[in-house]
């Protein structure tokens, strides 16, 4: 793990090994296989099936990178939980991982996240095998009116509005005393 600077923010860089990349691809394929045809039509409109699997593989890679950051050995990404469970759970924290391929991207939350307001959301940027943990924010803070996207109805938090990763472990948000 290395500390890097991205547009004024200190970020954490995690590099996956080959076995972690294979896990990401296998999980992405499993997630795509159980995805309903209706879900694919609604959310996969701009992607063909193979592109969607690749996008899921990057998201799973981001989840693995977060687990690696917290030292969670033996982490296995979930399949078919579809936002009912946190992406990564430590002893005391529930973490929703959001991935973007853009270094200056946004953490985007859907309205359905309201059912888990105590989760901590982490934005991860990059492409496998190299991921940057850009920062974090408690879900209830990310769903403030100031972040509401006027046309999409979801919440967009710019990476500059996130807390640096180094402050997560000592925070009171989400009981992240790891």
Backbone as CSV, one residue per row, in Angstrom:
resi,resn,N_x,N_y,N_z,CA_x,CA_y,CA_z,C_x,C_y,C_z
1,UNK,0.848,-1.167,0.000,0.000,0.000,0.000,0.894,1.230,0.000
2,UNK,0.503,2.220,-0.779,1.283,3.451,-0.860,0.361,4.640,-0.713
3,UNK,0.896,5.716,-0.154,0.138,6.961,-0.047,0.464,7.793,-1.278
4,UNK,-0.561,8.322,-1.943,-0.390,9.122,-3.147,-1.166,10.421,-3.007
5,UNK,-0.850,11.373,-3.850,-1.599,12.623,-3.848,-2.356,12.736,-5.169
6,UNK,-3.677,12.957,-5.081,-4.537,13.142,-6.240,-5.248,14.472,-6.071
7,UNK,-4.910,15.446,-6.893,-5.541,16.768,-6.867,-5.698,17.303,-5.448
8,UNK,-4.605,17.345,-4.708,-4.616,17.940,-3.387,-5.020,17.005,-2.254
9,UNK,-5.554,15.831,-2.548,-5.956,14.892,-1.501,-4.905,13.805,-1.348
10,UNK,-4.694,13.401,-0.128,-3.829,12.253,0.122,-4.711,11.009,-0.002
11,UNK,-4.308,10.091,-0.849,-5.090,8.878,-1.065,-4.232,7.654,-0.762
12,UNK,-4.889,6.546,-0.629,-4.198,5.279,-0.409,-4.258,4.469,-1.693
13,UNK,-3.136,3.929,-2.103,-3.080,3.112,-3.312,-2.943,1.650,-2.916
14,UNK,-3.791,0.812,-3.519,-3.745,-0.628,-3.268,-3.584,-1.320,-4.616
15,UNK,-2.669,-2.265,-4.681,-2.436,-3.028,-5.908,-2.841,-4.475,-5.651
16,UNK,-3.770,-4.962,-6.468,-4.236,-6.348,-6.327,-3.233,-7.304,-6.949
17,UNK,-3.173,-8.504,-6.394,-2.357,-9.533,-7.020,-3.235,-10.327,-8.002
18,UNK,-2.618,-11.230,-8.715,-3.350,-11.976,-9.757,-4.517,-12.767,-9.191
19,UNK,-4.354,-13.408,-8.056,-5.452,-14.200,-7.489,-6.627,-13.298,-7.104
20,UNK,-6.346,-12.087,-6.635,-7.422,-11.150,-6.309,-8.139,-10.683,-7.570
21,UNK,-7.394,-10.472,-8.647,-8.027,-10.108,-9.919,-8.915,-11.239,-10.438
22,UNK,-8.463,-12.465,-10.301,-9.270,-13.612,-10.732,-10.544,-13.688,-9.900
23,UNK,-10.437,-13.469,-8.597,-11.624,-13.446,-7.741,-12.596,-12.366,-8.194
24,UNK,-12.075,-11.202,-8.546,-12.930,-10.109,-9.023,-13.679,-10.514,-10.291
25,UNK,-12.995,-11.158,-11.225,-13.643,-11.575,-12.473,-14.673,-12.675,-12.238
26,UNK,-14.331,-13.644,-11.417,-15.279,-14.728,-11.123,-16.547,-14.182,-10.455
27,UNK,-16.354,-13.291,-9.491,-17.503,-12.711,-8.796,-18.353,-11.883,-9.748
28,UNK,-17.707,-11.124,-10.623,-18.444,-10.312,-11.596,-19.292,-11.190,-12.509
29,UNK,-18.741,-12.291,-12.949,-19.487,-13.206,-13.807,-20.665,-13.816,-13.041
30,UNK,-20.451,-14.182,-11.783,-21.533,-14.726,-10.962,-22.636,-13.684,-10.747
31,UNK,-22.227,-12.436,-10.486,-23.223,-11.373,-10.300,-24.036,-11.154,-11.566
32,UNK,-23.372,-11.180,-12.696,-24.078,-10.981,-13.969,-25.023,-12.145,-14.253
33,UNK,-24.622,-13.345,-13.892,-25.439,-14.533,-14.157,-26.748,-14.512,-13.379
34,UNK,-26.756,-13.944,-12.174,-27.982,-13.922,-11.375,-28.796,-12.644,-11.569
35,UNK,-28.263,-11.732,-12.360,-28.966,-10.469,-12.606,-30.195,-10.719,-13.475
36,UNK,-31.292,-10.151,-13.075,-32.519,-10.346,-13.842,-32.436,-9.616,-15.177
37,UNK,-33.181,-10.115,-16.124,-33.245,-9.487,-17.445,-33.757,-8.051,-17.336
38,UNK,-34.718,-7.830,-16.440,-35.266,-6.479,-16.248,-34.199,-5.535,-15.707
39,UNK,-33.421,-5.974,-14.726,-32.360,-5.142,-14.162,-31.361,-4.772,-15.239
40,UNK,-30.995,-5.741,-16.059,-30.029,-5.479,-17.132,-30.575,-4.450,-18.113
41,UNK,-31.847,-4.550,-18.470,-32.446,-3.574,-19.395,-32.447,-2.176,-18.799
42,UNK,-32.707,-2.066,-17.506,-32.770,-0.750,-16.862,-31.408,-0.120,-16.654
43,UNK,-30.449,-0.909,-16.191,-29.173,-0.340,-15.775,-28.011,-0.659,-16.711
44,UNK,-28.187,-1.548,-17.632,-27.102,-1.900,-18.530,-27.334,-1.407,-19.944
45,UNK,-28.122,-0.372,-20.077,-28.540,0.092,-21.398,-27.375,0.462,-22.311
46,UNK,-26.346,1.088,-21.766,-25.249,1.553,-22.599,-24.154,0.505,-22.768
47,UNK,-24.292,-0.625,-22.114,-23.246,-1.642,-22.145,-23.777,-2.951,-22.699
48,UNK,-22.922,-3.656,-23.436,-23.315,-5.016,-23.785,-22.960,-5.918,-22.598
49,UNK,-23.299,-7.166,-22.678,-23.141,-8.080,-21.550,-21.679,-8.196,-21.108
50,UNK,-20.768,-8.289,-22.061,-19.349,-8.421,-21.729,-18.810,-7.153,-21.065
51,UNK,-19.237,-5.991,-21.558,-18.816,-4.732,-20.944,-19.352,-4.609,-19.519
52,UNK,-20.571,-5.075,-19.319,-21.160,-5.021,-17.988,-20.371,-5.903,-17.014
53,UNK,-19.958,-7.081,-17.455,-19.157,-7.957,-16.601,-17.830,-7.288,-16.265
54,UNK,-17.210,-6.641,-17.248,-15.945,-5.940,-16.997,-16.149,-4.817,-15.981
55,UNK,-17.248,-4.085,-16.102,-17.534,-3.008,-15.154,-17.743,-3.574,-13.744
56,UNK,-18.460,-4.675,-13.648,-18.649,-5.325,-12.346,-17.313,-5.817,-11.785
57,UNK,-16.432,-6.332,-12.649,-15.128,-6.812,-12.186,-14.316,-5.679,-11.571
58,UNK,-14.383,-4.498,-12.168,-13.686,-3.339,-11.589,-14.284,-2.970,-10.240
59,UNK,-15.605,-3.017,-10.132,-16.260,-2.702,-8.852,-15.878,-3.711,-7.775
60,UNK,-15.837,-4.978,-8.141,-15.433,-6.009,-7.184,-13.961,-5.813,-6.814
61,UNK,-13.144,-5.464,-7.792,-11.737,-5.172,-7.500,-11.609,-4.052,-6.485
62,UNK,-12.468,-3.033,-6.598,-12.465,-1.931,-5.630,-12.847,-2.430,-4.239
63,UNK,-13.807,-3.339,-4.159,-14.199,-3.917,-2.871,-13.031,-4.693,-2.259
64,UNK,-12.344,-5.458,-3.079,-11.190,-6.215,-2.602,-10.092,-5.262,-2.126
65,UNK,-9.895,-4.163,-2.838,-8.887,-3.172,-2.440,-9.217,-2.571,-1.073
66,UNK,-10.480,-2.290,-0.822,-10.890,-1.751,0.485,-10.651,-2.797,1.578
67,UNK,-11.017,-4.033,1.309,-10.780,-5.101,2.291,-9.282,-5.239,2.563
68,UNK,-8.488,-5.141,1.545,-7.031,-5.216,1.690,-6.520,-4.051,2.542
69,UNK,-7.048,-2.870,2.306,-6.663,-1.686,3.077,-6.894,-1.907,4.574
70,UNK,-7.997,-2.556,4.915,-8.326,-2.817,6.316,-7.698,-4.103,6.850
71,UNK,-6.924,-4.795,6.012,-6.244,-5.995,6.468,-7.152,-7.191,6.653
72,UNK,-8.259,-7.229,5.922,-9.210,-8.345,6.039,-8.740,-9.508,5.169
73,UNK,-8.106,-10.453,5.772,-7.598,-11.617,5.047,-8.757,-12.573,4.776
74,UNK,-8.730,-13.190,3.614,-9.773,-14.146,3.265,-11.087,-13.500,2.865
75,UNK,-11.074,-12.211,2.542,-12.307,-11.519,2.138,-12.860,-12.148,0.870
76,UNK,-14.164,-12.414,0.873,-14.845,-12.921,-0.313,-16.002,-11.991,-0.647
77,UNK,-15.983,-11.403,-1.826,-17.085,-10.524,-2.233,-18.388,-11.307,-2.332
78,UNK,-19.488,-10.611,-2.115,-20.794,-11.272,-2.142,-21.384,-11.282,-3.542
79,UNK,-22.342,-12.171,-3.721,-23.107,-12.268,-4.965,-24.580,-12.223,-4.583
80,UNK,-25.350,-11.486,-5.332,-26.807,-11.480,-5.187,-27.307,-10.830,-3.893
81,UNK,-26.560,-9.885,-3.343,-27.055,-9.166,-2.170,-27.701,-7.848,-2.585
82,UNK,-27.315,-7.318,-3.746,-27.926,-6.133,-4.358,-28.306,-5.045,-3.354
83,UNK,-27.313,-4.547,-2.656,-27.439,-3.413,-1.732,-28.176,-3.747,-0.442
84,UNK,-28.523,-5.004,-0.217,-29.156,-5.376,1.044,-28.113,-5.512,2.150
85,UNK,-26.857,-5.711,1.761,-25.766,-5.863,2.709,-24.628,-4.929,2.308
86,UNK,-23.765,-4.647,3.262,-22.587,-3.843,2.971,-21.638,-4.627,2.064
87,UNK,-20.856,-3.904,1.279,-19.879,-4.557,0.405,-18.740,-5.174,1.204
88,UNK,-18.296,-4.447,2.232,-17.200,-4.904,3.088,-17.634,-4.681,4.529
89,UNK,-17.445,-5.695,5.367,-17.755,-5.544,6.785,-16.529,-5.892,7.604
90,UNK,-16.197,-4.988,8.513,-15.138,-5.254,9.471,-15.823,-5.680,10.760
91,UNK,-15.080,-5.813,11.820,-15.699,-6.178,13.098,-16.734,-5.149,13.532
92,UNK,-16.460,-3.876,13.235,-17.331,-2.810,13.726,-17.925,-1.915,12.646
93,UNK,-17.608,-2.119,11.395,-18.043,-1.179,10.360,-18.693,-1.881,9.182
94,UNK,-19.680,-1.194,8.618,-20.333,-1.631,7.373,-19.943,-0.607,6.311
95,UNK,-19.301,-1.083,5.259,-18.730,-0.180,4.261,-19.362,-0.427,2.898
96,UNK,-19.875,0.630,2.317,-20.390,0.615,0.950,-19.272,1.157,0.058
97,UNK,-18.827,0.348,-0.890,-17.732,0.735,-1.774,-18.316,1.233,-3.083
98,UNK,-17.870,2.403,-3.506,-18.282,2.971,-4.783,-17.055,3.109,-5.660
99,UNK,-17.158,2.653,-6.889,-16.023,2.665,-7.810,-16.263,3.638,-8.953
100,UNK,-15.210,4.308,-9.361,-15.208,5.115,-10.570,-13.877,4.914,-11.276
101,UNK,-13.895,4.952,-12.579,-12.623,4.849,-13.294,-11.920,6.201,-13.360
102,UNK,-12.611,7.262,-12.939,-12.076,8.622,-13.034,-11.415,9.072,-11.742
103,UNK,-10.194,9.590,-11.823,-9.466,10.077,-10.645,-10.162,11.270,-10.002
104,UNK,-10.954,11.994,-10.762,-11.683,13.153,-10.220,-13.182,12.876,-10.165
105,UNK,-13.533,11.624,-9.930,-14.927,11.192,-9.986,-15.748,11.543,-8.764
106,UNK,-16.979,11.075,-8.794,-17.946,11.314,-7.727,-18.346,9.997,-7.069
107,UNK,-18.649,10.075,-5.794,-19.265,8.973,-5.080,-20.766,9.134,-5.307
108,UNK,-21.407,8.136,-5.890,-22.819,8.230,-6.232,-23.599,7.221,-5.401
109,UNK,-24.603,7.732,-4.679,-25.467,6.882,-3.859,-26.894,6.946,-4.364
110,UNK,-27.545,5.810,-4.337,-28.950,5.733,-4.705,-29.817,5.963,-3.467
111,UNK,-31.043,6.317,-3.698,-31.995,6.560,-2.610,-32.141,5.332,-1.711
112,UNK,-31.960,4.148,-2.263,-32.104,2.912,-1.488,-31.087,2.817,-0.344
113,UNK,-30.022,3.606,-0.399,-29.009,3.591,0.659,-29.570,4.116,1.984
114,UNK,-30.702,4.809,1.945,-31.306,5.335,3.179,-31.603,4.242,4.197
115,UNK,-31.777,3.022,3.734,-32.077,1.928,4.661,-30.862,1.551,5.509
116,UNK,-29.682,2.049,5.148,-28.455,1.780,5.909,-27.689,3.080,6.146
117,UNK,-28.250,4.006,6.920,-27.640,5.331,7.087,-26.332,5.326,7.868
118,UNK,-26.059,4.283,8.637,-24.832,4.253,9.426,-23.643,3.663,8.685
119,UNK,-23.859,3.232,7.458,-22.744,2.731,6.660,-21.780,3.868,6.353
120,UNK,-20.536,3.499,6.140,-19.530,4.427,5.651,-19.339,4.116,4.178
121,UNK,-19.301,5.154,3.356,-19.111,4.981,1.917,-17.685,5.388,1.554
122,UNK,-17.022,4.550,0.776,-15.657,4.823,0.338,-15.647,4.882,-1.180
123,UNK,-15.033,5.939,-1.724,-14.891,6.070,-3.170,-13.517,5.563,-3.579
124,UNK,-13.527,4.648,-4.542,-12.305,4.045,-5.054,-12.232,4.338,-6.548
125,UNK,-11.072,4.815,-6.998,-10.869,5.116,-8.415,-9.799,4.187,-8.973
126,UNK,-9.810,4.052,-10.291,-8.752,3.312,-10.955,-9.251,2.109,-11.706
127,UNK,-8.263,1.389,-12.227,-8.521,0.167,-12.985,-7.578,-0.902,-12.480
128,UNK,-8.058,-2.120,-12.503,-7.281,-3.236,-12.006,-5.935,-3.314,-12.741
129,UNK,-4.895,-3.563,-11.995,-4.809,-3.967,-10.600,-4.598,-2.810,-9.616
130,UNK,-4.532,-1.570,-10.114,-4.184,-0.436,-9.248,-5.424,0.390,-8.920
131,UNK,-5.708,0.520,-7.628,-6.861,1.291,-7.165,-6.407,2.356,-6.172
132,UNK,-7.064,3.525,-6.235,-6.817,4.620,-5.302,-8.040,4.762,-4.415
133,UNK,-7.867,4.692,-3.116,-8.961,4.960,-2.183,-8.986,6.467,-1.983
134,UNK,-9.955,7.137,-2.629,-9.982,8.599,-2.667,-10.474,9.233,-1.378
135,UNK,-11.351,8.550,-0.662,-11.863,9.126,0.572,-13.158,8.456,0.992
136,UNK,-13.730,8.974,2.068,-14.911,8.359,2.657,-15.857,9.430,3.185
137,UNK,-17.098,8.992,3.387,-18.126,9.847,3.971,-19.213,8.937,4.550
138,UNK,-19.777,9.284,5.697,-20.904,8.492,6.204,-22.091,8.613,5.238
139,UNK,-22.827,7.536,5.066,-23.947,7.533,4.111,-24.951,8.639,4.415
140,UNK,-25.263,8.846,5.695,-26.269,9.864,6.008,-25.792,11.272,5.642
141,UNK,-24.485,11.517,5.678,-23.962,12.823,5.264,-23.970,12.958,3.738
142,UNK,-23.706,11.857,3.045,-23.687,11.879,1.586,-25.078,12.126,1.003
143,UNK,-26.111,11.819,1.785,-27.477,11.963,1.291,-28.094,13.296,1.707
144,UNK,-27.242,14.275,1.919,-27.709,15.625,2.245,-28.275,16.283,0.986
145,UNK,-29.230,17.192,1.151,-29.836,17.870,-0.006,-28.815,18.525,-0.940
146,UNK,-27.714,18.999,-0.419,-26.718,19.676,-1.267,-26.089,18.752,-2.304
147,UNK,-26.125,17.436,-2.071,-25.535,16.488,-3.006,-26.563,15.854,-3.950
148,UNK,-27.829,16.180,-3.774,-28.891,15.577,-4.600,-28.733,16.030,-6.051
149,UNK,-28.702,15.085,-6.952,-28.600,15.372,-8.391,-29.995,15.717,-8.889
150,UNK,-30.150,16.892,-9.427,-31.482,17.397,-9.771,-32.187,16.572,-10.852
151,UNK,-31.449,15.979,-11.762,-32.091,15.230,-12.844,-32.184,13.734,-12.576
152,UNK,-31.269,13.200,-11.787,-31.256,11.754,-11.590,-31.886,11.310,-10.278
153,UNK,-32.017,12.225,-9.331,-32.646,11.867,-8.069,-31.762,11.087,-7.115
154,UNK,-30.496,10.872,-7.489,-29.568,10.207,-6.574,-28.605,11.255,-6.021
155,UNK,-27.575,10.822,-5.317,-26.678,11.752,-4.632,-25.269,11.628,-5.190
156,UNK,-24.672,12.774,-5.563,-23.336,12.819,-6.140,-22.431,13.628,-5.217
157,UNK,-21.432,12.979,-4.627,-20.480,13.663,-3.755,-19.146,13.719,-4.478
158,UNK,-18.683,14.931,-4.761,-17.403,15.118,-5.428,-16.284,14.587,-4.536
159,UNK,-15.266,14.027,-5.145,-14.156,13.454,-4.371,-13.503,14.479,-3.452
160,UNK,-13.570,15.754,-3.799,-12.974,16.802,-2.951,-13.761,17.008,-1.656
161,UNK,-15.004,16.528,-1.601,-15.824,16.675,-0.399,-15.738,15.469,0.539
162,UNK,-14.875,14.538,0.230,-14.720,13.340,1.056,-13.636,13.553,2.109
163,UNK,-13.749,12.800,3.192,-12.716,12.805,4.224,-11.564,11.921,3.754
164,UNK,-10.350,12.294,4.142,-9.191,11.480,3.783,-9.239,10.142,4.524
165,UNK,-8.736,9.113,3.870,-8.781,7.764,4.431,-8.097,7.685,5.793
166,UNK,-7.043,8.472,5.993,-6.307,8.375,7.257,-7.157,8.737,8.470
167,UNK,-8.279,9.433,8.250,-9.136,9.826,9.371,-10.254,8.827,9.659
168,UNK,-10.414,7.828,8.817,-11.522,6.892,9.000,-11.380,6.066,10.275
169,UNK,-10.227,5.542,10.515,-10.050,4.647,11.671,-10.285,5.352,12.994
170,UNK,-10.021,6.644,13.066,-10.190,7.356,14.338,-11.523,8.102,14.419
171,UNK,-12.381,7.923,13.432,-13.658,8.642,13.415,-14.704,7.943,14.280
172,UNK,-15.780,8.668,14.553,-16.921,8.092,15.284,-17.985,7.604,14.313
173,UNK,-17.882,7.955,13.040,-18.898,7.596,12.060,-18.838,6.124,11.712
174,UNK,-19.996,5.478,11.764,-20.084,4.093,11.338,-19.374,3.117,12.260
175,UNK,-19.006,3.550,13.453,-18.295,2.679,14.389,-17.092,2.013,13.734
176,UNK,-16.275,2.809,13.105,-15.143,2.263,12.351,-13.881,2.143,13.185
177,UNK,-14.020,1.750,14.417,-12.846,1.543,15.272,-12.262,0.167,14.952
178,UNK,-11.368,0.126,14.000,-10.860,-1.145,13.482,-9.482,-1.424,14.051
